[in-house]
């Protein structure tokens, strides 16, 4: 999952819109696009999102699969100038 390339064009649906590889199937261990969703409907999968040029998984989605009690959620509203003073 970590080494998978996301947001590339799906090779199964090269000429369709919204063909970015933005989901990961836990059962098949591969990325897939929106149009591949019917083939993975009964599988366990997570939606991969883009945030500041990084691929991330929503904590709520991750908690459906794993125990996330030890994961600390970041504060996106923190002002950069405040963060510099804290360190």
PDB file of N, CA, C and O in Angstrom:
ATOM      1  N   UNK A   1       0.823  -1.188   0.000  1.00  0.00           N
ATOM      2  CA  UNK A   1       0.000   0.000   0.000  1.00  0.00           C
ATOM      3  C   UNK A   1       0.872   1.258   0.000  1.00  0.00           C
ATOM      4  O   UNK A   1       0.585   2.227  -0.704  1.00  0.00           O
ATOM      5  N   UNK A   2       1.918   1.228   0.784  1.00  0.00           N
ATOM      6  CA  UNK A   2       2.793   2.389   0.910  1.00  0.00           C
ATOM      7  C   UNK A   2       3.510   2.708  -0.398  1.00  0.00           C
ATOM      8  O   UNK A   2       3.671   3.878  -0.745  1.00  0.00           O
ATOM      9  N   UNK A   3       3.937   1.686  -1.122  1.00  0.00           N
ATOM     10  CA  UNK A   3       4.710   1.898  -2.351  1.00  0.00           C
ATOM     11  C   UNK A   3       3.843   2.014  -3.597  1.00  0.00           C
ATOM     12  O   UNK A   3       4.365   2.179  -4.700  1.00  0.00           O
ATOM     13  N   UNK A   4       2.549   1.931  -3.436  1.00  0.00           N
ATOM     14  CA  UNK A   4       1.629   2.017  -4.565  1.00  0.00           C
ATOM     15  C   UNK A   4       1.589   3.444  -5.109  1.00  0.00           C
ATOM     16  O   UNK A   4       1.606   4.408  -4.344  1.00  0.00           O
ATOM     17  N   UNK A   5       1.537   3.568  -6.420  1.00  0.00           N
ATOM     18  CA  UNK A   5       1.422   4.878  -7.059  1.00  0.00           C
ATOM     19  C   UNK A   5      -0.055   5.209  -7.204  1.00  0.00           C
ATOM     20  O   UNK A   5      -0.815   4.456  -7.813  1.00  0.00           O
ATOM     21  N   UNK A   6      -0.456   6.349  -6.637  1.00  0.00           N
ATOM     22  CA  UNK A   6      -1.841   6.788  -6.698  1.00  0.00           C
ATOM     23  C   UNK A   6      -1.975   7.988  -7.624  1.00  0.00           C
ATOM     24  O   UNK A   6      -0.994   8.665  -7.930  1.00  0.00           O
ATOM     25  N   UNK A   7      -3.183   8.238  -8.059  1.00  0.00           N
ATOM     26  CA  UNK A   7      -3.550   9.365  -8.909  1.00  0.00           C
ATOM     27  C   UNK A   7      -2.898   9.305 -10.288  1.00  0.00           C
ATOM     28  O   UNK A   7      -2.782  10.324 -10.968  1.00  0.00           O
ATOM     29  N   UNK A   8      -2.477   8.124 -10.694  1.00  0.00           N
ATOM     30  CA  UNK A   8      -2.094   7.902 -12.090  1.00  0.00           C
ATOM     31  C   UNK A   8      -3.362   7.468 -12.828  1.00  0.00           C
ATOM     32  O   UNK A   8      -4.361   7.132 -12.191  1.00  0.00           O
ATOM     33  N   UNK A   9      -3.332   7.472 -14.146  1.00  0.00           N
ATOM     34  CA  UNK A   9      -4.494   7.057 -14.928  1.00  0.00           C
ATOM     35  C   UNK A   9      -4.657   5.541 -14.860  1.00  0.00           C
ATOM     36  O   UNK A   9      -3.680   4.794 -14.922  1.00  0.00           O
ATOM     37  N   UNK A  10      -5.887   5.110 -14.733  1.00  0.00           N
ATOM     38  CA  UNK A  10      -6.205   3.677 -14.691  1.00  0.00           C
ATOM     39  C   UNK A  10      -5.963   3.066 -16.074  1.00  0.00           C
ATOM     40  O   UNK A  10      -6.420   3.605 -17.082  1.00  0.00           O
ATOM     41  N   UNK A  11      -5.252   1.954 -16.117  1.00  0.00           N
ATOM     42  CA  UNK A  11      -4.961   1.329 -17.414  1.00  0.00           C
ATOM     43  C   UNK A  11      -6.195   0.598 -17.971  1.00  0.00           C
ATOM     44  O   UNK A  11      -6.272   0.355 -19.175  1.00  0.00           O
ATOM     45  N   UNK A  12      -7.145   0.251 -17.117  1.00  0.00           N
ATOM     46  CA  UNK A  12      -8.370  -0.408 -17.563  1.00  0.00           C
ATOM     47  C   UNK A  12      -9.339   0.592 -18.197  1.00  0.00           C
ATOM     48  O   UNK A  12     -10.098   0.237 -19.099  1.00  0.00           O
ATOM     49  N   UNK A  13      -9.313   1.853 -17.719  1.00  0.00           N
ATOM     50  CA  UNK A  13     -10.220   2.896 -18.216  1.00  0.00           C
ATOM     51  C   UNK A  13      -9.425   4.133 -18.667  1.00  0.00           C
ATOM     52  O   UNK A  13      -9.592   5.209 -18.092  1.00  0.00           O
ATOM     53  N   UNK A  14      -8.579   3.999 -19.669  1.00  0.00           N
ATOM     54  CA  UNK A  14      -7.697   5.112 -20.047  1.00  0.00           C
ATOM     55  C   UNK A  14      -8.410   6.314 -20.674  1.00  0.00           C
ATOM     56  O   UNK A  14      -7.906   7.434 -20.588  1.00  0.00           O
ATOM     57  N   UNK A  15      -9.554   6.107 -21.294  1.00  0.00           N
ATOM     58  CA  UNK A  15     -10.222   7.186 -22.023  1.00  0.00           C
ATOM     59  C   UNK A  15     -11.448   7.754 -21.307  1.00  0.00           C
ATOM     60  O   UNK A  15     -12.229   8.485 -21.915  1.00  0.00           O
ATOM     61  N   UNK A  16     -11.625   7.431 -20.034  1.00  0.00           N
ATOM     62  CA  UNK A  16     -12.782   7.938 -19.298  1.00  0.00           C
ATOM     63  C   UNK A  16     -12.342   9.013 -18.315  1.00  0.00           C
ATOM     64  O   UNK A  16     -11.188   9.055 -17.888  1.00  0.00           O
ATOM     65  N   UNK A  17     -13.289   9.883 -17.964  1.00  0.00           N
ATOM     66  CA  UNK A  17     -13.009  10.906 -16.957  1.00  0.00           C
ATOM     67  C   UNK A  17     -13.047  10.262 -15.582  1.00  0.00           C
ATOM     68  O   UNK A  17     -13.636   9.196 -15.401  1.00  0.00           O
ATOM     69  N   UNK A  18     -12.417  10.914 -14.618  1.00  0.00           N
ATOM     70  CA  UNK A  18     -12.341  10.420 -13.236  1.00  0.00           C
ATOM     71  C   UNK A  18     -11.733   9.015 -13.191  1.00  0.00           C
ATOM     72  O   UNK A  18     -12.257   8.127 -12.518  1.00  0.00           O
ATOM     73  N   UNK A  19     -10.636   8.825 -13.904  1.00  0.00           N
ATOM     74  CA  UNK A  19      -9.979   7.515 -13.938  1.00  0.00           C
ATOM     75  C   UNK A  19      -8.712   7.483 -13.081  1.00  0.00           C
ATOM     76  O   UNK A  19      -7.847   6.630 -13.283  1.00  0.00           O
ATOM     77  N   UNK A  20      -8.600   8.415 -12.119  1.00  0.00           N
ATOM     78  CA  UNK A  20      -7.445   8.424 -11.221  1.00  0.00           C
ATOM     79  C   UNK A  20      -7.497   7.234 -10.273  1.00  0.00           C
ATOM     80  O   UNK A  20      -8.565   6.863  -9.786  1.00  0.00           O
ATOM     81  N   UNK A  21      -6.351   6.645 -10.017  1.00  0.00           N
ATOM     82  CA  UNK A  21      -6.261   5.549  -9.059  1.00  0.00           C
ATOM     83  C   UNK A  21      -6.314   6.157  -7.655  1.00  0.00           C
ATOM     84  O   UNK A  21      -5.282   6.502  -7.078  1.00  0.00           O
ATOM     85  N   UNK A  22      -7.523   6.281  -7.117  1.00  0.00           N
ATOM     86  CA  UNK A  22      -7.700   6.970  -5.843  1.00  0.00           C
ATOM     87  C   UNK A  22      -8.355   6.100  -4.768  1.00  0.00           C
ATOM     88  O   UNK A  22      -8.897   6.614  -3.790  1.00  0.00           O
ATOM     89  N   UNK A  23      -8.300   4.796  -4.955  1.00  0.00           N
ATOM     90  CA  UNK A  23      -8.791   3.848  -3.953  1.00  0.00           C
ATOM     91  C   UNK A  23      -7.808   2.694  -3.872  1.00  0.00           C
ATOM     92  O   UNK A  23      -7.104   2.394  -4.836  1.00  0.00           O
ATOM     93  N   UNK A  24      -7.766   2.050  -2.712  1.00  0.00           N
ATOM     94  CA  UNK A  24      -6.876   0.898  -2.554  1.00  0.00           C
ATOM     95  C   UNK A  24      -7.683  -0.270  -2.023  1.00  0.00           C
ATOM     96  O   UNK A  24      -8.334  -0.159  -0.984  1.00  0.00           O
ATOM     97  N   UNK A  25      -7.645  -1.381  -2.727  1.00  0.00           N
ATOM     98  CA  UNK A  25      -8.355  -2.591  -2.334  1.00  0.00           C
ATOM     99  C   UNK A  25      -7.448  -3.424  -1.425  1.00  0.00           C
ATOM    100  O   UNK A  25      -6.372  -3.865  -1.830  1.00  0.00           O
ATOM    101  N   UNK A  26      -7.904  -3.627  -0.199  1.00  0.00           N
ATOM    102  CA  UNK A  26      -7.137  -4.425   0.763  1.00  0.00           C
ATOM    103  C   UNK A  26      -7.112  -5.887   0.326  1.00  0.00           C
ATOM    104  O   UNK A  26      -6.097  -6.561   0.499  1.00  0.00           O
ATOM    105  N   UNK A  27      -8.212  -6.388  -0.238  1.00  0.00           N
ATOM    106  CA  UNK A  27      -8.299  -7.789  -0.651  1.00  0.00           C
ATOM    107  C   UNK A  27      -7.415  -8.102  -1.863  1.00  0.00           C
ATOM    108  O   UNK A  27      -6.766  -9.147  -1.901  1.00  0.00           O
ATOM    109  N   UNK A  28      -7.387  -7.214  -2.836  1.00  0.00           N
ATOM    110  CA  UNK A  28      -6.596  -7.428  -4.059  1.00  0.00           C
ATOM    111  C   UNK A  28      -5.181  -6.856  -3.965  1.00  0.00           C
ATOM    112  O   UNK A  28      -4.319  -7.172  -4.785  1.00  0.00           O
ATOM    113  N   UNK A  29      -4.954  -6.018  -2.964  1.00  0.00           N
ATOM    114  CA  UNK A  29      -3.672  -5.336  -2.754  1.00  0.00           C
ATOM    115  C   UNK A  29      -3.266  -4.552  -3.998  1.00  0.00           C
ATOM    116  O   UNK A  29      -2.170  -4.723  -4.531  1.00  0.00           O
ATOM    117  N   UNK A  30      -4.186  -3.680  -4.450  1.00  0.00           N
ATOM    118  CA  UNK A  30      -3.898  -2.833  -5.605  1.00  0.00           C
ATOM    119  C   UNK A  30      -4.801  -1.607  -5.614  1.00  0.00           C
ATOM    120  O   UNK A  30      -5.880  -1.597  -5.022  1.00  0.00           O
ATOM    121  N   UNK A  31      -4.327  -0.575  -6.305  1.00  0.00           N
ATOM    122  CA  UNK A  31      -5.096   0.653  -6.452  1.00  0.00           C
ATOM    123  C   UNK A  31      -6.086   0.490  -7.600  1.00  0.00           C
ATOM    124  O   UNK A  31      -5.849  -0.269  -8.540  1.00  0.00           O
ATOM    125  N   UNK A  32      -7.200   1.216  -7.509  1.00  0.00           N
ATOM    126  CA  UNK A  32      -8.180   1.185  -8.581  1.00  0.00           C
ATOM    127  C   UNK A  32      -8.911   2.522  -8.659  1.00  0.00           C
ATOM    128  O   UNK A  32      -8.815   3.345  -7.749  1.00  0.00           O
ATOM    129  N   UNK A  33      -9.639   2.732  -9.752  1.00  0.00           N
ATOM    130  CA  UNK A  33     -10.335   4.002  -9.981  1.00  0.00           C
ATOM    131  C   UNK A  33     -11.833   3.867  -9.699  1.00  0.00           C
ATOM    132  O   UNK A  33     -12.325   2.789  -9.363  1.00  0.00           O
ATOM    133  N   UNK A  34     -12.532   4.974  -9.843  1.00  0.00           N
ATOM    134  CA  UNK A  34     -13.976   5.033  -9.614  1.00  0.00           C
ATOM    135  C   UNK A  34     -14.726   4.036 -10.501  1.00  0.00           C
ATOM    136  O   UNK A  34     -15.693   3.421 -10.053  1.00  0.00           O
ATOM    137  N   UNK A  35     -14.297   3.873 -11.742  1.00  0.00           N
ATOM    138  CA  UNK A  35     -14.981   2.995 -12.691  1.00  0.00           C
ATOM    139  C   UNK A  35     -14.737   1.512 -12.393  1.00  0.00           C
ATOM    140  O   UNK A  35     -15.497   0.656 -12.847  1.00  0.00           O
ATOM    141  N   UNK A  36     -13.690   1.209 -11.639  1.00  0.00           N
ATOM    142  CA  UNK A  36     -13.411  -0.173 -11.226  1.00  0.00           C
ATOM    143  C   UNK A  36     -14.192  -0.563  -9.966  1.00  0.00           C
ATOM    144  O   UNK A  36     -14.163  -1.721  -9.549  1.00  0.00           O
ATOM    145  N   UNK A  37     -14.876   0.389  -9.373  1.00  0.00           N
ATOM    146  CA  UNK A  37     -15.572   0.180  -8.102  1.00  0.00           C
ATOM    147  C   UNK A  37     -16.541  -1.008  -8.120  1.00  0.00           C
ATOM    148  O   UNK A  37     -16.566  -1.754  -7.142  1.00  0.00           O
ATOM    149  N   UNK A  38     -17.337  -1.228  -9.167  1.00  0.00           N
ATOM    150  CA  UNK A  38     -18.236  -2.393  -9.158  1.00  0.00           C
ATOM    151  C   UNK A  38     -17.511  -3.731  -8.998  1.00  0.00           C
ATOM    152  O   UNK A  38     -18.047  -4.657  -8.390  1.00  0.00           O
ATOM    153  N   UNK A  39     -16.310  -3.835  -9.534  1.00  0.00           N
ATOM    154  CA  UNK A  39     -15.539  -5.079  -9.417  1.00  0.00           C
ATOM    155  C   UNK A  39     -15.020  -5.298  -7.996  1.00  0.00           C
ATOM    156  O   UNK A  39     -14.691  -6.426  -7.627  1.00  0.00           O
ATOM    157  N   UNK A  40     -14.943  -4.233  -7.198  1.00  0.00           N
ATOM    158  CA  UNK A  40     -14.427  -4.312  -5.838  1.00  0.00           C
ATOM    159  C   UNK A  40     -15.507  -4.015  -4.792  1.00  0.00           C
ATOM    160  O   UNK A  40     -15.190  -3.784  -3.625  1.00  0.00           O
ATOM    161  N   UNK A  41     -16.755  -4.021  -5.197  1.00  0.00           N
ATOM    162  CA  UNK A  41     -17.861  -3.609  -4.322  1.00  0.00           C
ATOM    163  C   UNK A  41     -17.946  -4.443  -3.037  1.00  0.00           C
ATOM    164  O   UNK A  41     -18.294  -3.911  -1.983  1.00  0.00           O
ATOM    165  N   UNK A  42     -17.643  -5.703  -3.110  1.00  0.00           N
ATOM    166  CA  UNK A  42     -17.717  -6.573  -1.926  1.00  0.00           C
ATOM    167  C   UNK A  42     -16.367  -6.735  -1.230  1.00  0.00           C
ATOM    168  O   UNK A  42     -16.239  -7.501  -0.275  1.00  0.00           O
ATOM    169  N   UNK A  43     -15.378  -6.017  -1.710  1.00  0.00           N
ATOM    170  CA  UNK A  43     -14.044  -6.073  -1.117  1.00  0.00           C
ATOM    171  C   UNK A  43     -13.893  -4.989  -0.057  1.00  0.00           C
ATOM    172  O   UNK A  43     -14.715  -4.078   0.036  1.00  0.00           O
ATOM    173  N   UNK A  44     -12.849  -5.097   0.728  1.00  0.00           N
ATOM    174  CA  UNK A  44     -12.499  -4.065   1.696  1.00  0.00           C
ATOM    175  C   UNK A  44     -11.548  -3.094   1.014  1.00  0.00           C
ATOM    176  O   UNK A  44     -10.489  -3.491   0.526  1.00  0.00           O
ATOM    177  N   UNK A  45     -11.928  -1.816   0.981  1.00  0.00           N
ATOM    178  CA  UNK A  45     -11.085  -0.824   0.324  1.00  0.00           C
ATOM    179  C   UNK A  45     -11.156   0.501   1.070  1.00  0.00           C
ATOM    180  O   UNK A  45     -12.066   0.736   1.865  1.00  0.00           O
ATOM    181  N   UNK A  46     -10.181   1.357   0.800  1.00  0.00           N
ATOM    182  CA  UNK A  46     -10.146   2.695   1.387  1.00  0.00           C
ATOM    183  C   UNK A  46      -9.970   3.715   0.273  1.00  0.00           C
ATOM    184  O   UNK A  46      -9.365   3.434  -0.762  1.00  0.00           O
ATOM    185  N   UNK A  47     -10.507   4.894   0.507  1.00  0.00           N
ATOM    186  CA  UNK A  47     -10.364   6.019  -0.422  1.00  0.00           C
ATOM    187  C   UNK A  47      -9.075   6.754  -0.090  1.00  0.00           C
ATOM    188  O   UNK A  47      -8.838   7.114   1.063  1.00  0.00           O
ATOM    189  N   UNK A  48      -8.255   6.973  -1.087  1.00  0.00           N
ATOM    190  CA  UNK A  48      -7.008   7.720  -0.928  1.00  0.00           C
ATOM    191  C   UNK A  48      -7.290   9.157  -1.348  1.00  0.00           C
ATOM    192  O   UNK A  48      -7.863   9.400  -2.410  1.00  0.00           O
ATOM    193  N   UNK A  49      -6.889  10.097  -0.518  1.00  0.00           N
ATOM    194  CA  UNK A  49      -7.152  11.510  -0.804  1.00  0.00           C
ATOM    195  C   UNK A  49      -5.843  12.256  -0.996  1.00  0.00           C
ATOM    196  O   UNK A  49      -4.787  11.809  -0.549  1.00  0.00           O
ATOM    197  N   UNK A  50      -5.924  13.390  -1.660  1.00  0.00           N
ATOM    198  CA  UNK A  50      -4.756  14.244  -1.860  1.00  0.00           C
ATOM    199  C   UNK A  50      -4.852  15.418  -0.904  1.00  0.00           C
ATOM    200  O   UNK A  50      -5.892  16.070  -0.816  1.00  0.00           O
ATOM    201  N   UNK A  51      -3.774  15.687  -0.191  1.00  0.00           N
ATOM    202  CA  UNK A  51      -3.710  16.826   0.717  1.00  0.00           C
ATOM    203  C   UNK A  51      -2.313  17.404   0.632  1.00  0.00           C
ATOM    204  O   UNK A  51      -1.350  16.754   1.040  1.00  0.00           O
ATOM    205  N   UNK A  52      -2.184  18.602   0.115  1.00  0.00           N
ATOM    206  CA  UNK A  52      -0.912  19.305  -0.062  1.00  0.00           C
ATOM    207  C   UNK A  52       0.113  18.388  -0.744  1.00  0.00           C
ATOM    208  O   UNK A  52       1.206  18.162  -0.224  1.00  0.00           O
ATOM    209  N   UNK A  53      -0.257  17.876  -1.900  1.00  0.00           N
ATOM    210  CA  UNK A  53       0.599  17.028  -2.734  1.00  0.00           C
ATOM    211  C   UNK A  53       1.015  15.722  -2.058  1.00  0.00           C
ATOM    212  O   UNK A  53       2.011  15.118  -2.457  1.00  0.00           O
ATOM    213  N   UNK A  54       0.286  15.285  -1.063  1.00  0.00           N
ATOM    214  CA  UNK A  54       0.553  14.003  -0.400  1.00  0.00           C
ATOM    215  C   UNK A  54      -0.702  13.141  -0.451  1.00  0.00           C
ATOM    216  O   UNK A  54      -1.819  13.659  -0.426  1.00  0.00           O
ATOM    217  N   UNK A  55      -0.522  11.856  -0.520  1.00  0.00           N
ATOM    218  CA  UNK A  55      -1.644  10.936  -0.478  1.00  0.00           C
ATOM    219  C   UNK A  55      -1.922  10.585   0.982  1.00  0.00           C
ATOM    220  O   UNK A  55      -1.013  10.188   1.711  1.00  0.00           O
ATOM    221  N   UNK A  56      -3.163  10.730   1.402  1.00  0.00           N
ATOM    222  CA  UNK A  56      -3.543  10.479   2.789  1.00  0.00           C
ATOM    223  C   UNK A  56      -4.813   9.649   2.833  1.00  0.00           C
ATOM    224  O   UNK A  56      -5.554   9.562   1.853  1.00  0.00           O
ATOM    225  N   UNK A  57      -5.053   9.035   3.997  1.00  0.00           N
ATOM    226  CA  UNK A  57      -6.281   8.286   4.249  1.00  0.00           C
ATOM    227  C   UNK A  57      -7.008   8.981   5.379  1.00  0.00           C
ATOM    228  O   UNK A  57      -6.402   9.329   6.392  1.00  0.00           O
ATOM    229  N   UNK A  58      -8.293   9.183   5.211  1.00  0.00           N
ATOM    230  CA  UNK A  58      -9.117   9.771   6.251  1.00  0.00           C
ATOM    231  C   UNK A  58      -9.082   8.873   7.489  1.00  0.00           C
ATOM    232  O   UNK A  58      -9.212   7.654   7.377  1.00  0.00           O
ATOM    233  N   UNK A  59      -8.908   9.466   8.651  1.00  0.00           N
ATOM    234  CA  UNK A  59      -8.810   8.687   9.885  1.00  0.00           C
ATOM    235  C   UNK A  59     -10.067   7.849  10.126  1.00  0.00           C
ATOM    236  O   UNK A  59      -9.973   6.719  10.605  1.00  0.00           O
ATOM    237  N   UNK A  60     -11.224   8.388   9.804  1.00  0.00           N
ATOM    238  CA  UNK A  60     -12.470   7.640   9.990  1.00  0.00           C
ATOM    239  C   UNK A  60     -12.497   6.396   9.119  1.00  0.00           C
ATOM    240  O   UNK A  60     -12.973   5.346   9.551  1.00  0.00           O
ATOM    241  N   UNK A  61     -11.992   6.504   7.895  1.00  0.00           N
ATOM    242  CA  UNK A  61     -11.929   5.337   7.006  1.00  0.00           C
ATOM    243  C   UNK A  61     -10.948   4.296   7.539  1.00  0.00           C
ATOM    244  O   UNK A  61     -11.214   3.096   7.487  1.00  0.00           O
ATOM    245  N   UNK A  62      -9.821   4.764   8.047  1.00  0.00           N
ATOM    246  CA  UNK A  62      -8.798   3.878   8.575  1.00  0.00           C
ATOM    247  C   UNK A  62      -9.275   3.147   9.830  1.00  0.00           C
ATOM    248  O   UNK A  62      -8.950   1.977  10.034  1.00  0.00           O
ATOM    249  N   UNK A  63     -10.042   3.838  10.666  1.00  0.00           N
ATOM    250  CA  UNK A  63     -10.534   3.249  11.915  1.00  0.00           C
ATOM    251  C   UNK A  63     -11.538   2.130  11.676  1.00  0.00           C
ATOM    252  O   UNK A  63     -11.773   1.317  12.570  1.00  0.00           O
ATOM    253  N   UNK A  64     -12.133   2.072  10.489  1.00  0.00           N
ATOM    254  CA  UNK A  64     -13.030   0.968  10.152  1.00  0.00           C
ATOM    255  C   UNK A  64     -12.253  -0.333   9.971  1.00  0.00           C
ATOM    256  O   UNK A  64     -12.817  -1.421  10.087  1.00  0.00           O
ATOM    257  N   UNK A  65     -10.943  -0.214   9.683  1.00  0.00           N
ATOM    258  CA  UNK A  65     -10.109  -1.380   9.407  1.00  0.00           C
ATOM    259  C   UNK A  65      -9.137  -1.715  10.530  1.00  0.00           C
ATOM    260  O   UNK A  65      -8.800  -2.880  10.738  1.00  0.00           O
ATOM    261  N   UNK A  66      -8.686  -0.690  11.257  1.00  0.00           N
ATOM    262  CA  UNK A  66      -7.655  -0.869  12.270  1.00  0.00           C
ATOM    263  C   UNK A  66      -8.029  -0.158  13.559  1.00  0.00           C
ATOM    264  O   UNK A  66      -8.913   0.699  13.570  1.00  0.00           O
ATOM    265  N   UNK A  67      -7.357  -0.512  14.637  1.00  0.00           N
ATOM    266  CA  UNK A  67      -7.508   0.190  15.905  1.00  0.00           C
ATOM    267  C   UNK A  67      -6.702   1.487  15.817  1.00  0.00           C
ATOM    268  O   UNK A  67      -5.473   1.450  15.756  1.00  0.00           O
ATOM    269  N   UNK A  68      -7.373   2.610  15.810  1.00  0.00           N
ATOM    270  CA  UNK A  68      -6.726   3.915  15.644  1.00  0.00           C
ATOM    271  C   UNK A  68      -6.665   4.704  16.946  1.00  0.00           C
ATOM    272  O   UNK A  68      -6.485   5.921  16.917  1.00  0.00           O
ATOM    273  N   UNK A  69      -6.808   4.047  18.063  1.00  0.00           N
ATOM    274  CA  UNK A  69      -6.845   4.769  19.335  1.00  0.00           C
ATOM    275  C   UNK A  69      -5.524   5.471  19.641  1.00  0.00           C
ATOM    276  O   UNK A  69      -5.521   6.447  20.391  1.00  0.00           O
ATOM    277  N   UNK A  70      -4.416   5.016  19.093  1.00  0.00           N
ATOM    278  CA  UNK A  70      -3.121   5.633  19.356  1.00  0.00           C
ATOM    279  C   UNK A  70      -2.703   6.676  18.327  1.00  0.00           C
ATOM    280  O   UNK A  70      -1.602   7.220  18.415  1.00  0.00           O
ATOM    281  N   UNK A  71      -3.565   6.963  17.349  1.00  0.00           N
ATOM    282  CA  UNK A  71      -3.226   7.930  16.318  1.00  0.00           C
ATOM    283  C   UNK A  71      -3.719   9.305  16.730  1.00  0.00           C
ATOM    284  O   UNK A  71      -4.895   9.483  17.048  1.00  0.00           O
ATOM    285  N   UNK A  72      -2.819  10.272  16.723  1.00  0.00           N
ATOM    286  CA  UNK A  72      -3.162  11.635  17.077  1.00  0.00           C
ATOM    287  C   UNK A  72      -3.557  12.386  15.813  1.00  0.00           C
ATOM    288  O   UNK A  72      -2.857  12.323  14.803  1.00  0.00           O
ATOM    289  N   UNK A  73      -4.671  13.091  15.871  1.00  0.00           N
ATOM    290  CA  UNK A  73      -5.142  13.850  14.725  1.00  0.00           C
ATOM    291  C   UNK A  73      -4.491  15.217  14.720  1.00  0.00           C
ATOM    292  O   UNK A  73      -4.410  15.864  15.764  1.00  0.00           O
ATOM    293  N   UNK A  74      -4.028  15.668  13.571  1.00  0.00           N
ATOM    294  CA  UNK A  74      -3.378  16.966  13.448  1.00  0.00           C
ATOM    295  C   UNK A  74      -4.382  18.100  13.475  1.00  0.00           C
ATOM    296  O   UNK A  74      -5.582  17.878  13.314  1.00  0.00           O
ATOM    297  N   UNK A  75      -3.894  19.319  13.679  1.00  0.00           N
ATOM    298  CA  UNK A  75      -4.729  20.500  13.704  1.00  0.00           C
ATOM    299  C   UNK A  75      -4.427  21.323  12.464  1.00  0.00           C
ATOM    300  O   UNK A  75      -3.401  22.000  12.406  1.00  0.00           O
ATOM    301  N   UNK A  76      -5.307  21.274  11.473  1.00  0.00           N
ATOM    302  CA  UNK A  76      -5.085  21.989  10.220  1.00  0.00           C
ATOM    303  C   UNK A  76      -5.294  23.490  10.368  1.00  0.00           C
ATOM    304  O   UNK A  76      -4.865  24.260   9.509  1.00  0.00           O
ATOM    305  N   UNK A  77      -5.951  23.919  11.452  1.00  0.00           N
ATOM    306  CA  UNK A  77      -6.237  25.335  11.652  1.00  0.00           C
ATOM    307  C   UNK A  77      -5.118  26.063  12.375  1.00  0.00           C
ATOM    308  O   UNK A  77      -5.235  27.262  12.632  1.00  0.00           O
ATOM    309  N   UNK A  78      -4.057  25.384  12.702  1.00  0.00           N
ATOM    310  CA  UNK A  78      -2.951  25.993  13.435  1.00  0.00           C
ATOM    311  C   UNK A  78      -2.230  26.996  12.539  1.00  0.00           C
ATOM    312  O   UNK A  78      -1.840  26.670  11.418  1.00  0.00           O
ATOM    313  N   UNK A  79      -2.057  28.203  13.037  1.00  0.00           N
ATOM    314  CA  UNK A  79      -1.367  29.236  12.285  1.00  0.00           C
ATOM    315  C   UNK A  79       0.134  28.929  12.259  1.00  0.00           C
ATOM    316  O   UNK A  79       0.699  28.540  13.281  1.00  0.00           O
ATOM    317  N   UNK A  80       0.782  29.099  11.105  1.00  0.00           N
ATOM    318  CA  UNK A  80       2.192  28.785  10.966  1.00  0.00           C
ATOM    319  C   UNK A  80       3.037  29.614  11.928  1.00  0.00           C
ATOM    320  O   UNK A  80       3.992  29.095  12.506  1.00  0.00           O
ATOM    321  N   UNK A  81       2.705  30.887  12.108  1.00  0.00           N
ATOM    322  CA  UNK A  81       3.481  31.741  13.024  1.00  0.00           C
ATOM    323  C   UNK A  81       3.368  31.240  14.459  1.00  0.00           C
ATOM    324  O   UNK A  81       4.330  31.336  15.221  1.00  0.00           O
ATOM    325  N   UNK A  82       2.194  30.701  14.844  1.00  0.00           N
ATOM    326  CA  UNK A  82       2.026  30.131  16.189  1.00  0.00           C
ATOM    327  C   UNK A  82       2.844  28.859  16.335  1.00  0.00           C
ATOM    328  O   UNK A  82       3.424  28.605  17.390  1.00  0.00           O
ATOM    329  N   UNK A  83       2.889  28.066  15.285  1.00  0.00           N
ATOM    330  CA  UNK A  83       3.622  26.806  15.337  1.00  0.00           C
ATOM    331  C   UNK A  83       5.124  27.045  15.506  1.00  0.00           C
ATOM    332  O   UNK A  83       5.793  26.277  16.197  1.00  0.00           O
ATOM    333  N   UNK A  84       5.652  28.079  14.896  1.00  0.00           N
ATOM    334  CA  UNK A  84       7.075  28.365  15.002  1.00  0.00           C
ATOM    335  C   UNK A  84       7.449  28.762  16.431  1.00  0.00           C
ATOM    336  O   UNK A  84       8.543  28.437  16.893  1.00  0.00           O
ATOM    337  N   UNK A  85       6.561  29.454  17.131  1.00  0.00           N
ATOM    338  CA  UNK A  85       6.821  29.868  18.502  1.00  0.00           C
ATOM    339  C   UNK A  85       6.750  28.704  19.487  1.00  0.00           C
ATOM    340  O   UNK A  85       7.363  28.752  20.554  1.00  0.00           O
ATOM    341  N   UNK A  86       6.005  27.665  19.133  1.00  0.00           N
ATOM    342  CA  UNK A  86       5.863  26.519  20.023  1.00  0.00           C
ATOM    343  C   UNK A  86       7.131  25.679  20.065  1.00  0.00           C
ATOM    344  O   UNK A  86       7.401  25.011  21.063  1.00  0.00           O
ATOM    345  N   UNK A  87       7.909  25.707  18.989  1.00  0.00           N
ATOM    346  CA  UNK A  87       9.110  24.875  18.934  1.00  0.00           C
ATOM    347  C   UNK A  87      10.246  25.687  19.378  1.00  0.00           C
ATOM    348  O   UNK A  87      11.376  25.200  19.418  1.00  0.00           O
TER     349      UNK A  87
END
